[in-house]
Structure formats: structure tokens, C-alpha cells
Amino acid sequence: MDMQKYLDELEFYRKQFKPENQEFKDKNGSLSARQRIEYLLDQGSFMEIGTFVSSDWENCRSEAQKVGREGVITGTGKLGGRSVYIFSQDFSVRGGSLGELQALKICNIMDLALKTGAPIIGLNESGGARIQEGIYGLVGYGNILNKNTLASGVVPQISVVMGACAGGAVYSPALTDFVFMVAEKSRMFITGPQVVKCVTGEEVSHQELGGAMTHNQSSGVAHFLAPDEKACLDMVRALYSYLPLNNREKPPLIAPETPQGNPEEILKIIPIQSQKQYDVRRLLKLIADNSELMEIHRYFAPNVITCFTRLSGATVGIVASQPCYLAGCLDIQASDKIARFVRFCDCFNIPLITFVDVPGFLPGTDQEHGGIIRHGAKILYAYAEATVPKITVILRKAYGGGYMAMSGRSLGVDMVYAWPTAEIAVMGPEAAASIIYREEIKNSASPDAILLDKTREYRERFVNPYIACARGLVDEVIDPRETRAKLTKSLEVLSDKRELRYSKKHGNIPL
């Protein structure tokens, strides 16, 4: 029999399973589902999987009927020369709604990622479950959410919300490690503005309810905000370069680069007066390779910074107090931000460096009633649970519970360094002196002078870093200009760290 007949049939079906409706996308000023994949992945590397999966198969023989790929394109390719599995939902096919077979395609890709040890990237744009399929769409979501949970901590999972995602479509991104959103385009909500108005009477716009800035700044659901689709995909590529393929590998090494700027500038960053603010990013950029930082949750809980960077070509995760916002105090949102980041780094063999300048936990009834004790405990749990190399640098204040939470020696930190400006104590010297010597101050004719004198005495006796060093709580007090060299050497020494823990199913973090 002539093979050409079969080849013609193959070509016919390929045409019937056409690419998405580009006119629909052009009208909305967006990239198509396939264009997003092609822009993100290395040129020519994408291999589609599941092309002919369709619930409309019976209509394929009609020339007039063009069948979409179940509202999603799935496959594998390369990103920076390394493997990745990817799916891209197509809003031009039934609003990207998820039915039984779309879920099957996505789950198949996730299974392949787990079997081969490669990350999963989802380009999401979906109106939710496909109403026409009834419960099968809900079952499909359940299957995907189960796969997300099984993949958690095994391979990195990245979600990119490219447009509107509603209902069940938002839960899968929320289970993944990182969520990207596009300004003015991306939206995520369980129920839309119409439902909110119907149920509560509240009028709210789509962007106010679930827009990119809402989830980057207020809810913390999203980790990255981009001005447009291409910039968003560029950010995904940048993040990917820091991550290992799976939990059995270390992050990739690249050629080391020296930081930009004058190293002597590090001496001018921290004010001598401990009450004055400064931007800790200036310090981090003087330490990081090529002064590059990949900030996570930049707009959420800005009183702490969490970011990826490189030291001598190796990926590290950084947690740093940010004194120019809330004086660097820890609060509910900062606690969640730190704990989540620390646990991700521990999952994927990324060493942790913590820069400390923290006066403590933020006081107030809002914080106490909101559960700051429970949320703050998440930081303690995450750091204590982590077995990756852990290094702490105390820059200035390290007071009370904030000192413990920000990776204090007691939480299993491997190396602790302090700058000469470090102040390590239960509380600030002035507050401590006012309590310890309150009777003497109260009965003095010059209470302000006595308080000043006792504060100076308390600082000299208890607060300076040499006291902590003498007790073995700090390994070394260092010249700030030595910070990068000390960290690089410490990471080299700790590169083969192994730490055994008690056998258990899993711990019970205070969620």
C-alpha cells in the first residue's frame, strides 16, 4: 500500500489540530500560547507532546472544523541548555478552561518531569473548570493539585500567570514554588468581582481584587511582577539559571565575577548610630557576583529581603533585614516570607546566608491578635529544619526573639560572623538599662544623665560582639571588607556538609 496515503492523512490531522487563534491574541495585545513557549525556551528546542489529544475527535474529519489542542500545549525543551517540561494554556480555545483531557495532558507532563528529574513551568491563562464537562473538570483539577503536591520539593515548579485565572485555576499556581504575574494583565481570584458584589455588596475592579500588584504586595501569593509578557518570561529565564534541576543536584556553577563598585564603600553603608536607617541592598550588591540580586517577593513584606545571588559562581539564598522599612522588625508577613524561602532553599540544596540587623518582632495588638507567635515560629522551624550550609552575618542589632529567629547559632547555624558594629542582646541597651537600673534612675536628680551612663555601661558589658564571641556564639568578628571573602571560603568548607536527622514521616510546621 502506498505510504503516501498515510502521510497525507497525518498532514491532514496536523492541519486540523491547528495552532491557536492568533487573531484573538493580537486583538488583546498578547502572545499566543505557542509564542510564549517559543519566546521562553531555547530556539528550536521545544518538542510538543500530546498533540492529538482531543475531546472533539469526532469533528476532525470536517474541513470546516479546526480542533484546538484541548486548550493547552504541552511538551519539553531546553532553557539555558537544561531540560524543562512546560505547558501553556490557550485562552482562545474555550477560554483555556480545564476539562478532563486538558488535565490529562498536564498531568502527563508533570509525571515525565518527576521521572526525569526536570523542573515544571506552567504558563497559565484559564477561566477555570470547563462547565460543559461537569464534574470531570473538577476531577482534573484534583489530579493536577495532587501532582503539584507530590512534585513539591522534588523538582522546582514555576507558574506564570499570563492573563485571567479564576476558580480552580488559581490553586495549582499557589501550590508551586514561584508565581510570576504581568502588570495590568494578570489576574487571580477564587470568585470574580460580580460574585463579590452579589454576595457582599462590595464593588471592586478585577485588578483591585486579584491583579498583579495586589498579589505581589498585599496577599503574597505572587513572587514576581513584570511590566509585560516578554519581560516576565525573561525573568523566568533568569530565575531558572539559579536553580538545580531537582532535589538530588546542586545548583549550576558559572564563571565567578567580582562585584561592581568600590569595596571600600562597604564601610560607609551602616550608620554608627543604631537608630538610623540604610538600604541593605547596597551591602548585598557589594558582596554578590557582578552585584546581581534576584529578589523574591520584592513588594511583599519589604522589611526583609529574600533573594538569590551568586558568590564565586555558586548560587546562594540570602535573607537580610531591611532597616529602611519598619526598622527591619519582623512581623507576620515577613515571617511567612522568610520561612517559605528558607524551606525552598533547603529543598533544593541552596546554601543560606542571613544578614542580621533586627530590633525584634513588631509590637502591637494587630500583630498579637493576628498570630505573630504562630507566624514567627515558622521562621524558627524553617531554619532549624534546614540542613543546607547556614551562615549568619550580624551587621548591627540582633535583639531578643529577632536574634533567635534570624538564624541564631542555636538553630544549627554552621558559621556566625559579626561586624564590629554588632549589638547582640535580649533588648536594646537603653531599654535594658531603664529596666535594670529603674530605681536608681527614678531616684536620681539627673535621670537622663544616669540613663545615658548606664546605657553606655550595659553596652560595654553585655552588647558588644566580643562578649558573644567569647561565649562561642559568634565564630569571629570581622572587618566588613572581609565579608565576601569569609563567605566564599565558608561555603567552600561547607560544600560537602552532611547532617542526619531523626527518622520521621514529616514534621508539623506551625501553619
C-alpha positions as CSV (number, residue, x, y, z in Angstrom):
1,M,0.0,0.0,0.0
2,D,1.2,3.5,-0.8
3,M,2.8,5.1,2.2
4,Q,1.9,8.5,0.8
5,K,-1.8,7.9,1.8
6,Y,-0.8,7.6,5.4
7,L,1.5,10.6,5.2
8,D,-1.4,12.6,3.7
9,E,-3.6,11.6,6.5
10,L,-1.0,12.6,9.0
11,E,-0.7,16.0,7.4
12,F,-4.5,16.4,7.4
13,Y,-4.7,15.8,11.1
14,R,-1.9,18.1,11.8
15,K,-3.7,20.9,10.0
16,Q,-6.9,20.1,11.9
17,F,-5.1,20.5,15.2
18,K,-4.2,24.0,14.2
19,P,-2.2,26.5,16.3
20,E,-4.2,28.8,18.5
21,N,-6.3,31.6,17.1
22,Q,-3.6,34.3,16.7
23,E,-6.1,37.0,15.7
24,F,-7.7,36.5,19.1
25,K,-4.4,37.2,20.8
26,D,-3.4,40.1,18.6
27,K,-6.6,41.8,19.4
28,N,-5.8,41.5,23.1
29,G,-2.2,42.5,22.6
30,S,-0.9,39.2,24.0
31,L,1.4,36.5,22.8
32,S,-0.2,33.2,21.8
33,A,0.2,30.1,23.9
34,R,2.8,28.8,21.4
35,Q,4.6,32.1,21.1
36,R,5.1,32.2,24.8
37,I,6.8,28.8,24.8
38,E,8.9,29.7,21.8
39,Y,10.0,33.0,23.4
40,L,10.9,31.4,26.7
41,L,12.7,28.3,25.6
42,D,16.0,28.0,23.7
43,Q,15.4,28.4,20.0
44,G,14.2,25.3,18.2
45,S,14.3,23.1,21.4
46,F,10.6,22.6,22.0
47,M,9.1,19.2,21.4
48,E,5.4,19.0,21.7
49,I,3.8,16.0,23.4
50,G,0.1,15.1,23.2
51,T,-0.6,17.0,20.0
52,F,-3.7,15.0,19.0
53,V,-5.4,14.7,22.4
54,S,-8.9,16.0,21.9
55,S,-12.5,15.7,23.2
56,D,-13.6,16.9,19.7
57,W,-12.1,14.0,17.8
58,E,-15.3,13.1,16.0
59,N,-15.3,16.6,14.4
60,C,-11.7,16.2,13.0
61,R,-12.9,15.0,9.6
62,S,-14.7,18.1,8.8
63,E,-12.7,20.6,6.8
64,A,-14.6,23.4,8.5
65,Q,-13.8,22.2,11.9
66,K,-10.5,23.2,13.4
67,V,-9.7,21.4,16.6
68,G,-7.7,23.1,19.4
69,R,-5.2,21.2,21.5
70,E,-7.7,20.9,24.4
71,G,-6.9,24.4,25.4
72,V,-3.3,23.6,26.3
73,I,0.1,23.0,24.6
74,T,2.4,20.6,26.4
75,G,5.9,19.4,25.8
76,T,9.6,19.6,26.8
77,G,12.5,21.7,25.7
78,K,15.7,23.4,26.9
79,L,16.1,26.6,28.9
80,G,19.6,27.8,29.1
81,G,20.7,24.4,27.8
82,R,19.0,22.5,30.5
83,S,15.8,20.4,30.4
84,V,12.4,21.6,31.4
85,Y,8.8,20.4,31.0
86,I,6.2,23.0,30.1
87,F,2.6,23.6,29.5
88,S,0.9,26.7,28.1
89,Q,-2.8,27.2,28.3
90,D,-4.6,28.6,25.3
91,F,-7.3,31.2,26.2
92,S,-8.5,31.2,22.6
93,V,-9.9,27.7,23.0
94,R,-12.9,27.7,25.3
95,G,-11.2,30.4,27.5
96,G,-8.4,28.0,28.4
97,S,-11.0,26.1,30.6
98,L,-9.8,22.9,32.0
99,G,-11.6,19.7,31.2
100,E,-10.7,16.0,31.7
101,L,-8.3,15.8,28.7
102,Q,-6.5,19.1,29.3
103,A,-5.8,17.8,32.9
104,L,-4.6,14.5,31.5
105,K,-2.1,16.4,29.2
106,I,-0.8,18.5,32.1
107,C,-0.5,15.5,34.4
108,N,1.3,13.5,31.8
109,I,3.9,16.3,31.5
110,M,4.3,16.5,35.3
111,D,4.8,12.7,35.5
112,L,7.6,12.9,32.9
113,A,9.2,15.8,34.8
114,L,9.2,13.7,38.0
115,K,10.6,10.6,36.3
116,T,13.4,12.5,34.6
117,G,14.2,15.0,37.3
118,A,13.5,18.2,35.5
119,P,11.5,21.4,36.6
120,I,8.0,22.2,35.5
121,I,6.9,25.5,34.1
122,G,3.2,26.3,33.7
123,L,2.1,29.3,31.6
124,N,-1.4,29.8,33.0
125,E,-4.4,31.6,31.4
126,S,-7.7,29.8,32.2
127,G,-11.3,30.7,33.2
128,G,-11.4,27.6,35.4
129,A,-13.1,24.3,35.1
130,R,-14.9,23.6,31.8
131,I,-18.6,23.9,32.7
132,Q,-19.7,21.6,29.8
133,E,-17.9,18.7,31.3
134,G,-19.4,18.9,34.8
135,I,-17.5,17.1,37.5
136,Y,-14.7,15.8,35.2
137,G,-13.1,19.3,35.2
138,L,-13.1,19.3,39.0
139,V,-11.6,15.8,39.0
140,G,-9.0,17.1,36.5
141,Y,-8.0,19.9,38.9
142,G,-7.8,17.4,41.8
143,N,-5.4,15.3,39.8
144,I,-3.2,18.3,39.0
145,L,-3.2,19.5,42.6
146,N,-2.2,16.1,43.7
147,K,0.7,16.1,41.2
148,N,1.8,19.6,42.4
149,T,2.0,18.3,46.0
150,L,3.9,15.1,45.0
151,A,6.4,17.2,43.0
152,S,6.9,19.7,45.8
153,G,10.5,19.5,47.0
154,V,11.4,17.0,44.2
155,V,11.6,19.4,41.2
156,P,11.2,23.1,41.1
157,Q,7.7,24.3,40.0
158,I,7.2,27.7,38.4
159,S,3.9,29.2,37.5
160,V,3.5,32.2,35.1
161,V,0.1,33.8,35.2
162,M,-0.2,35.4,31.8
163,G,-3.8,36.5,31.9
164,A,-7.0,35.8,33.9
165,C,-7.1,32.8,36.1
166,A,-10.2,32.1,38.2
167,G,-11.7,29.5,40.4
168,G,-9.8,26.2,40.4
169,A,-7.2,27.7,38.0
170,V,-5.6,29.6,40.9
171,Y,-4.9,26.7,43.3
172,S,-2.2,25.0,41.2
173,P,-0.1,28.1,40.9
174,A,-0.5,28.6,44.7
175,L,1.0,25.2,45.3
176,T,4.1,25.8,43.2
177,D,7.3,27.3,44.3
178,F,7.2,30.6,42.4
179,V,4.4,32.7,40.8
180,F,5.0,35.4,38.2
181,M,2.4,37.9,37.1
182,V,2.2,40.7,34.5
183,A,1.1,44.2,35.4
184,E,-2.4,45.2,34.2
185,K,-2.9,41.8,32.6
186,S,-2.6,39.0,35.1
187,R,-5.5,38.3,37.5
188,M,-6.1,35.6,40.1
189,F,-9.2,35.2,42.2
190,I,-11.4,32.5,43.6
191,T,-14.6,34.5,42.8
192,G,-14.7,37.4,40.4
193,P,-16.0,41.0,41.1
194,Q,-19.5,40.1,40.1
195,V,-19.8,37.3,42.6
196,V,-18.2,39.5,45.3
197,K,-20.8,42.2,44.6
198,C,-23.7,39.8,44.6
199,V,-22.7,38.2,47.9
200,T,-21.2,41.1,49.9
201,G,-22.4,44.2,48.0
202,E,-18.8,45.3,47.7
203,E,-17.8,46.9,44.3
204,V,-14.3,46.1,43.3
205,S,-12.4,46.0,40.0
206,H,-10.6,43.0,38.6
207,Q,-7.2,44.5,39.3
208,E,-8.1,45.6,42.8
209,L,-9.5,42.2,43.6
210,G,-6.8,40.0,42.1
211,G,-4.4,42.0,40.0
212,A,-0.7,41.6,39.8
213,M,0.2,44.2,42.3
214,T,-2.5,43.0,44.7
215,H,-0.9,39.6,44.8
216,N,2.7,40.8,44.8
217,Q,2.2,43.4,47.5
218,S,-0.8,42.5,49.7
219,S,-1.6,38.8,49.6
220,G,1.9,37.5,48.9
221,V,0.6,34.8,46.5
222,A,2.8,36.1,43.7
223,H,6.6,36.5,43.9
224,F,7.5,38.5,40.8
225,L,5.9,41.4,38.9
226,A,6.8,42.2,35.3
227,P,5.7,45.1,33.1
228,D,4.8,43.0,30.1
229,E,4.8,39.4,28.9
230,K,8.2,39.3,27.4
231,A,9.8,40.9,30.4
232,C,8.0,38.3,32.5
233,L,9.4,35.4,30.5
234,D,12.9,37.0,30.7
235,M,12.6,37.0,34.5
236,V,11.6,33.3,34.4
237,R,14.7,32.5,32.4
238,A,16.8,34.5,34.9
239,L,15.3,32.6,37.9
240,Y,15.8,29.3,36.2
241,S,19.5,29.9,35.9
242,Y,19.9,29.9,39.7
243,L,18.0,26.6,40.3
244,P,19.1,23.0,40.2
245,L,17.1,20.6,38.1
246,N,15.9,18.5,41.1
247,N,16.5,17.8,44.7
248,R,19.4,15.4,44.0
249,E,21.5,18.0,42.3
250,K,23.3,21.2,43.3
251,P,22.6,24.5,41.5
252,P,24.7,25.1,38.4
253,L,28.1,26.7,38.7
254,I,29.0,29.5,36.4
255,A,32.2,31.6,36.0
256,P,32.7,33.8,39.0
257,E,32.5,37.6,38.7
258,T,33.7,40.3,41.0
259,P,31.1,42.8,42.4
260,Q,30.7,46.2,40.8
261,G,31.7,49.3,42.8
262,N,34.5,50.2,45.2
263,P,34.9,47.5,48.0
264,E,35.8,50.4,50.5
265,E,32.2,51.7,50.1
266,I,31.1,48.8,52.4
267,L,32.5,50.8,55.4
268,K,30.1,53.7,54.7
269,I,26.8,51.8,54.4
270,I,25.9,51.3,58.1
271,P,25.5,54.4,60.2
272,I,27.2,54.3,63.6
273,Q,24.0,55.4,65.3
274,S,22.0,52.2,65.6
275,Q,18.7,54.1,65.2
276,K,19.5,55.4,61.7
277,Q,18.2,53.7,58.5
278,Y,20.1,52.4,55.5
279,D,19.3,50.2,52.5
280,V,20.8,46.7,52.9
281,R,20.7,46.2,49.2
282,R,23.8,48.4,48.9
283,L,25.7,46.0,51.0
284,L,24.4,42.9,49.2
285,K,25.4,44.3,45.8
286,L,28.9,44.9,47.1
287,I,29.2,41.2,48.0
288,A,27.3,39.5,45.2
289,D,28.9,38.4,41.9
290,N,28.5,41.2,39.4
291,S,26.3,42.9,42.0
292,E,23.3,40.9,40.7
293,L,20.4,40.0,43.0
294,M,17.3,38.1,42.0
295,E,14.8,39.3,44.6
296,I,11.9,37.1,45.7
297,H,8.7,38.8,47.0
298,R,10.2,42.3,46.4
299,Y,6.9,44.1,47.1
300,F,5.7,41.8,49.9
301,A,7.0,42.3,53.5
302,P,9.7,44.8,52.4
303,N,11.1,44.8,56.0
304,V,13.1,41.7,55.0
305,I,14.8,40.9,51.7
306,T,14.9,37.4,50.3
307,C,16.9,36.8,47.1
308,F,19.1,34.6,45.1
309,T,22.6,35.6,44.1
310,R,26.0,34.1,43.4
311,L,29.2,34.0,45.3
312,S,32.2,32.9,43.2
313,G,29.8,31.4,40.6
314,A,27.7,29.4,43.1
315,T,24.0,30.0,43.9
316,V,23.2,31.1,47.4
317,G,19.9,32.2,49.1
318,I,20.1,35.4,51.1
319,V,17.8,36.5,53.9
320,A,18.5,40.1,55.0
321,S,17.0,42.5,57.5
322,Q,15.9,45.8,55.7
323,P,16.3,48.6,58.3
324,C,14.8,51.2,56.0
325,Y,11.4,49.7,56.4
326,L,9.8,49.2,59.8
327,A,13.4,49.4,61.1
328,G,13.9,45.8,60.0
329,C,11.4,44.5,62.5
330,L,9.9,41.0,61.9
331,D,6.1,40.9,61.5
332,I,3.5,38.4,60.3
333,Q,4.1,38.8,56.6
334,A,7.9,38.9,57.0
335,S,7.7,35.6,59.0
336,D,5.8,33.9,56.2
337,K,8.2,35.3,53.5
338,I,11.3,34.1,55.3
339,A,10.0,30.7,56.2
340,R,8.8,29.9,52.7
341,F,12.1,31.0,51.2
342,V,14.3,29.1,53.7
343,R,12.3,25.9,53.1
344,F,12.7,26.2,49.3
345,C,16.4,26.7,49.6
346,D,16.7,23.6,51.9
347,C,14.6,21.5,49.4
348,F,17.0,22.3,46.6
349,N,20.4,22.3,48.1
350,I,20.9,26.1,48.1
351,P,23.1,27.4,50.9
352,L,21.6,30.1,53.1
353,I,23.3,33.3,54.2
354,T,21.5,35.6,56.7
355,F,22.4,39.2,57.3
356,V,21.0,40.4,60.6
357,D,20.0,43.9,61.7
358,V,16.8,43.2,63.6
359,P,15.5,45.0,66.7
360,G,12.9,42.3,67.3
361,F,9.3,41.4,66.4
362,L,6.9,44.2,65.7
363,P,4.8,45.0,68.8
364,G,1.1,45.8,68.7
365,T,-2.3,44.3,69.2
366,D,-2.8,43.8,65.4
367,Q,0.3,41.6,65.4
368,E,-0.5,39.7,68.5
369,H,-4.2,39.1,67.5
370,G,-3.1,38.1,64.0
371,G,-0.9,35.4,65.4
372,I,2.6,36.7,65.3
373,I,3.6,34.0,67.8
374,R,2.5,31.3,65.3
375,H,3.9,33.0,62.3
376,G,7.2,33.8,63.9
377,A,7.5,30.2,64.9
378,K,7.5,29.3,61.2
379,I,10.9,31.1,60.9
380,L,12.4,29.2,63.8
381,Y,11.0,25.9,62.4
382,A,12.3,26.5,58.9
383,Y,15.8,27.5,59.9
384,A,16.1,24.6,62.5
385,E,14.8,22.1,59.9
386,A,17.2,23.2,57.2
387,T,20.3,21.1,56.6
388,V,22.0,23.1,53.9
389,P,25.0,25.2,54.8
390,K,23.8,28.1,57.0
391,I,25.9,31.2,57.6
392,T,24.9,34.2,59.6
393,V,26.4,37.7,59.5
394,I,25.4,40.1,62.3
395,L,25.7,43.6,61.0
396,R,24.2,45.7,63.8
397,K,21.2,44.9,66.0
398,A,20.4,41.4,67.0
399,Y,17.9,41.7,69.8
400,G,15.7,39.2,71.6
401,G,13.4,36.9,69.6
402,G,14.6,38.6,66.4
403,Y,18.1,37.4,67.1
404,M,16.9,33.8,67.5
405,A,14.6,33.9,64.5
406,M,17.2,35.4,62.2
407,S,19.3,32.2,62.1
408,G,21.0,32.4,65.5
409,R,23.6,29.9,66.4
410,S,21.1,27.8,68.5
411,L,19.2,26.9,65.3
412,G,22.0,24.9,64.0
413,V,23.9,27.6,62.1
414,D,27.3,26.4,60.9
415,M,29.2,29.7,61.0
416,V,28.4,33.0,62.6
417,Y,30.3,36.2,61.8
418,A,29.8,39.6,63.3
419,W,30.8,43.1,62.2
420,P,32.4,45.3,65.0
421,T,29.1,47.3,64.9
422,A,27.1,44.3,66.0
423,E,24.9,44.5,69.1
424,I,23.7,41.2,70.5
425,A,21.4,41.2,73.5
426,V,18.0,40.5,74.8
427,M,16.9,44.0,74.0
428,G,18.5,47.4,73.1
429,P,21.0,48.8,75.7
430,E,18.8,51.8,76.6
431,A,15.7,49.7,77.2
432,A,17.7,47.2,79.2
433,A,19.3,49.9,81.3
434,S,16.0,51.6,82.0
435,I,14.7,48.3,83.4
436,I,17.7,47.1,85.3
437,Y,18.5,50.5,86.9
438,R,15.0,51.9,87.1
439,E,15.1,52.6,90.8
440,E,18.4,54.3,90.6
441,I,17.2,56.4,87.6
442,K,13.9,57.2,89.3
443,N,15.5,58.5,92.5
444,S,18.3,60.5,90.7
445,A,18.3,64.2,90.4
446,S,19.6,63.8,86.9
447,P,17.7,60.8,85.5
448,D,18.7,61.4,81.9
449,A,22.4,61.5,82.7
450,I,22.1,58.4,84.8
451,L,20.3,56.6,82.0
452,L,22.9,57.6,79.5
453,D,25.7,56.4,81.7
454,K,24.0,53.1,82.5
455,T,23.2,52.6,78.8
456,R,26.9,53.0,78.0
457,E,27.9,50.6,80.8
458,Y,25.4,48.0,79.6
459,R,26.5,48.2,76.0
460,E,30.2,47.7,77.0
461,R,29.5,44.8,79.4
462,F,26.8,42.9,77.5
463,V,26.0,44.1,74.0
464,N,29.3,44.2,72.0
465,P,30.1,41.3,69.7
466,Y,33.2,40.3,71.6
467,I,31.2,39.1,74.5
468,A,29.2,36.7,72.2
469,C,32.5,35.7,70.6
470,A,34.0,34.8,74.0
471,R,31.0,32.5,74.6
472,G,31.2,30.8,71.3
473,L,28.0,32.2,69.9
474,V,30.0,34.1,67.2
475,D,32.9,32.5,65.4
476,E,34.7,35.6,64.5
477,V,34.3,39.4,64.5
478,I,35.4,40.5,61.0
479,D,36.3,43.6,59.1
480,P,33.3,44.4,56.9
481,R,35.6,44.5,53.9
482,E,36.4,40.8,54.5
483,T,32.7,39.7,54.3
484,R,32.7,38.4,50.7
485,A,36.0,36.5,51.2
486,K,34.8,35.0,54.5
487,L,31.5,33.9,53.0
488,T,33.2,32.4,49.9
489,K,35.7,30.4,52.0
490,S,33.0,29.3,54.4
491,L,30.8,28.0,51.5
492,E,33.8,26.1,50.1
493,V,34.4,24.5,53.5
494,L,30.8,23.6,54.0
495,S,30.2,22.3,50.4
496,D,30.2,18.7,51.5
497,K,28.1,19.2,54.6
498,R,26.0,16.2,55.7
499,E,23.5,16.3,58.6
500,L,21.4,13.4,59.7
501,R,18.1,13.8,61.4
502,Y,15.7,11.6,63.3
503,S,13.6,9.4,61.0
504,K,10.0,10.6,60.6
505,K,7.3,10.9,58.0
506,H,7.4,14.7,58.2
507,G,7.4,17.5,60.8
508,N,4.4,19.6,61.7
509,I,5.3,23.2,60.9
510,P,3.0,25.7,62.7
511,L,1.0,26.8,59.7
